[in-house]
Amino acid sequence: MRDQQDNRRDFLRNSLYSAAGLAMFPQLTPNAYGSIKTVLADQPFALAMPPRIKFAVIGMNHGHIYGQVEAVTRGGGELVSFFAKEADLTAAFAKRYPDAKQAKSEAEILDDKSIQLVLSSGIPDERGPLGVRVMKAGKDYMVDKPGLTTLEQLAEVRKVQKETKRIYSIMYSERLENRATVKAGELIKEGIIGKVVQTIGLGPHRMNANTRPEWFFDKKRFGGIICDIASHQFDQYLFFTNSTKAQVVASQVGNVNHPQYPKFEDFGDAMLRGNGGSGYIRVDWFTPDGLKTWGDGRLTVLGTEGFIEIRKNIDIGGREGGNHLFVVNNKETTYVDCSKVELPYGRQLVDDVLNRTETAMSQEHCFLATELCLKAQKNAQNVSVVS
């Protein structure tokens, strides 16, 4: 079946024809899905760059650390050492990266002047304080989301970042490591749907409770559902609306179906208003077992002349795989094949470490996305019990 699908995809890509009015889409194919046209976003993968900086890892409590390492390695980073308190996590990481040195302590890494960048996916409430120590040690920091869990942590990180001029970057992988989302940013910048009016970001997740560590169920450790998994959607809202100022209009959270975990939250949503557009966010832990992936994550960007929808992980009842991008405007409906789109974040971050620039993500964007997320979490109404 896989061979048939691959052959069919190759056939469609090779059967190219031109269409008027789509100058930004140079390659089009007839499409088996009704009247939707298919476009290949023909951007060849960038080859992994030779080492340009040395980096290390401290804390690996979430599997996102492997994606973080791969992104920086593609961009020209050399992993030289790592440290974690947990023996099982350390053993798994060492097996994956046998050429990296296992440090005896966090201090060994922070004191190593050859290391320019530190990565972490530690327990969420420990990530901000670690970032402060990293920046004070004269190193840049790239952390898994959520990068912070309280407004007090944010205030301290902002203060130290301003004093040290080091980079504090949060890897929002749903945007930075998703090819369809990267391509959507390019198309929107080119004006394909006019001026952006609103974003709708949906982040459903599968819980898999029996595989989760104890801290996963403690709101004090993970920060709450909006702080945690909705941090992706706040980042995307600011990015796609190009908002530099925004406020949380309303937010709510609840533990509506997991009373056995009293410190847990399984549902949250929020409404946003900014100087570039409006936004709605919904996140939950209710992905059913019948879905072939951990969550049907979606992003819709509404513009004055059309809309874009991204189906990040799956197109239920449709195409195989993830990274699905649909563009609908006043001319037609188009499906964009994003399988060859470059993921530039790792390369840009290494550039920023070397050049002291902000090409991967501005520091203010990073902090504003976090601030909005934390305020939405802190001020959310509780919907666990509906009267």
GICOR-V939425 format. One record per residue. N is the residue number from 1. PHI is phi as a letter, one per 30 degrees, with the letter a starting at -180 (none if undefined). PSI is psi in whole degrees, -180 to 180 (999 if undefined). Layout:
N_PHI_PSI + N_PHI_PSI
This chain:
1_none_-42 + 2_d_-41 + 3_d_-40 + 4_d_-42 + 5_d_-43 + 6_d_-43 + 7_d_-40 + 8_d_-40 + 9_d_-43 + 10_d_-40 + 11_d_-45 + 12_d_-42 + 13_d_-33 + 14_d_-19 + 15_c_68 + 16_d_148 + 17_b_163 + 18_c_156 + 19_b_140 + 20_d_149 + 21_i_3 + 22_b_59 + 23_d_-31 + 24_d_-6 + 25_c_87 + 26_d_-20 + 27_b_122 + 28_b_152 + 29_b_153 + 30_d_150 + 31_b_139 + 32_d_-11 + 33_c_70 + 34_i_-135 + 35_c_4 + 36_d_128 + 37_d_150 + 38_c_136 + 39_b_135 + 40_c_115 + 41_d_92 + 42_d_77 + 43_b_104 + 44_d_148 + 45_e_137 + 46_d_135 + 47_d_149 + 48_e_135 + 49_d_152 + 50_d_157 + 51_e_130 + 52_b_-24 + 53_b_164 + 54_c_137 + 55_b_164 + 56_b_168 + 57_b_134 + 58_b_112 + 59_i_125 + 60_b_48 + 61_d_-12 + 62_b_142 + 63_d_-10 + 64_e_-19 + 65_e_-31 + 66_d_-38 + 67_d_-36 + 68_d_-47 + 69_d_-44 + 70_d_-40 + 71_d_-47 + 72_d_-37 + 73_d_-44 + 74_e_-34 + 75_d_-1 + 76_j_24 + 77_c_148 + 78_c_116 + 79_d_119 + 80_c_-26 + 81_a_166 + 82_a_157 + 83_a_138 + 84_b_152 + 85_d_-25 + 86_c_123 + 87_d_-39 + 88_d_-40 + 89_d_-39 + 90_d_-43 + 91_d_-43 + 92_d_-40 + 93_d_-42 + 94_d_-36 + 95_d_-37 + 96_d_-35 + 97_b_74 + 98_d_-18 + 99_d_-13 + 100_d_148 + 101_d_136 + 102_d_112 + 103_d_155 + 104_d_-18 + 105_a_165 + 106_d_-42 + 107_e_-35 + 108_e_-39 + 109_d_-46 + 110_d_-29 + 111_d_-9 + 112_d_106 + 113_d_-15 + 114_d_-17 + 115_d_125 + 116_c_-22 + 117_b_137 + 118_c_135 + 119_c_150 + 120_a_143 + 121_b_46 + 122_d_-178 + 123_e_133 + 124_e_-43 + 125_d_-7 + 126_c_-7 + 127_d_-42 + 128_d_-51 + 129_e_-37 + 130_d_-42 + 131_e_-38 + 132_d_-45 + 133_d_-38 + 134_d_-48 + 135_d_-39 + 136_d_-23 + 137_d_3 + 138_i_22 + 139_c_157 + 140_d_162 + 141_b_130 + 142_b_121 + 143_b_150 + 144_d_158 + 145_d_148 + 146_d_139 + 147_d_-15 + 148_a_158 + 149_b_-7 + 150_b_157 + 151_d_-28 + 152_d_-42 + 153_d_-42 + 154_d_-43 + 155_d_-42 + 156_d_-42 + 157_d_-43 + 158_e_-43 + 159_d_-49 + 160_d_-38 + 161_d_-41 + 162_d_-37 + 163_d_-42 + 164_c_-21 + 165_i_23 + 166_d_165 + 167_d_132 + 168_b_99 + 169_c_132 + 170_c_126 + 171_d_96 + 172_d_88 + 173_d_-27 + 174_d_-24 + 175_c_-49 + 176_d_-25 + 177_c_25 + 178_b_118 + 179_d_-37 + 180_d_-38 + 181_d_-39 + 182_e_-46 + 183_d_-38 + 184_e_-41 + 185_e_-40 + 186_d_-46 + 187_d_-41 + 188_d_-39 + 189_d_-32 + 190_d_-7 + 191_i_21 + 192_d_-24 + 193_c_20 + 194_i_-151 + 195_d_133 + 196_d_135 + 197_c_-43 + 198_a_152 + 199_c_145 + 200_b_115 + 201_c_124 + 202_c_127 + 203_b_69 + 204_d_146 + 205_b_154 + 206_c_136 + 207_d_-47 + 208_h_56 + 209_e_-36 + 210_d_-11 + 211_c_-3 + 212_c_143 + 213_d_168 + 214_e_-39 + 215_d_-21 + 216_e_-29 + 217_c_5 + 218_c_109 + 219_e_-32 + 220_d_-30 + 221_d_-43 + 222_c_-8 + 223_j_-8 + 224_j_157 + 225_d_-37 + 226_d_-45 + 227_e_-40 + 228_d_-87 + 229_d_-23 + 230_d_-7 + 231_e_-32 + 232_e_-46 + 233_d_-32 + 234_d_-41 + 235_e_-46 + 236_d_-38 + 237_e_-51 + 238_d_-42 + 239_d_-50 + 240_d_-27 + 241_d_-10 + 242_h_37 + 243_d_134 + 244_c_-11 + 245_b_139 + 246_a_162 + 247_b_155 + 248_d_117 + 249_d_-44 + 250_a_153 + 251_a_155 + 252_a_150 + 253_b_163 + 254_a_159 + 255_c_91 + 256_c_-13 + 257_b_14 + 258_b_64 + 259_d_-20 + 260_d_-12 + 261_b_80 + 262_d_-19 + 263_c_13 + 264_c_159 + 265_b_132 + 266_c_1 + 267_b_143 + 268_a_148 + 269_a_166 + 270_a_151 + 271_c_139 + 272_b_152 + 273_b_130 + 274_b_-178 + 275_d_4 + 276_b_-5 + 277_l_-179 + 278_c_169 + 279_a_151 + 280_b_139 + 281_b_135 + 282_b_132 + 283_b_153 + 284_a_170 + 285_c_47 + 286_b_22 + 287_d_123 + 288_d_156 + 289_d_-19 + 290_d_-10 + 291_d_142 + 292_d_2 + 293_b_174 + 294_d_-17 + 295_a_142 + 296_d_69 + 297_d_132 + 298_b_152 + 299_b_127 + 300_c_129 + 301_c_114 + 302_c_131 + 303_b_174 + 304_d_-16 + 305_b_18 + 306_l_-169 + 307_b_159 + 308_b_137 + 309_b_133 + 310_c_125 + 311_c_99 + 312_d_-43 + 313_c_-23 + 314_a_148 + 315_c_92 + 316_d_129 + 317_i_10 + 318_b_-128 + 319_d_157 + 320_d_160 + 321_i_-161 + 322_b_-163 + 323_i_45 + 324_c_130 + 325_b_124 + 326_c_135 + 327_c_126 + 328_b_120 + 329_b_-165 + 330_d_-7 + 331_c_-45 + 332_a_180 + 333_c_128 + 334_b_138 + 335_c_128 + 336_c_119 + 337_d_112 + 338_c_16 + 339_d_-19 + 340_c_12 + 341_d_133 + 342_d_146 + 343_c_103 + 344_d_-8 + 345_e_-48 + 346_d_-45 + 347_d_-44 + 348_d_-39 + 349_d_-42 + 350_d_-41 + 351_e_-44 + 352_d_-39 + 353_d_-42 + 354_d_-38 + 355_c_-4 + 356_h_46 + 357_c_-175 + 358_b_55 + 359_d_-29 + 360_d_-42 + 361_a_130 + 362_d_148 + 363_d_-36 + 364_d_-38 + 365_d_-46 + 366_e_-47 + 367_d_-37 + 368_d_-42 + 369_e_-41 + 370_d_-43 + 371_d_-46 + 372_d_-43 + 373_d_-46 + 374_d_-37 + 375_d_-41 + 376_d_-41 + 377_d_-48 + 378_d_-39 + 379_c_9 + 380_d_140 + 381_d_149 + 382_c_129 + 383_c_22 + 384_d_-37 + 385_b_118 + 386_c_120 + 387_c_999
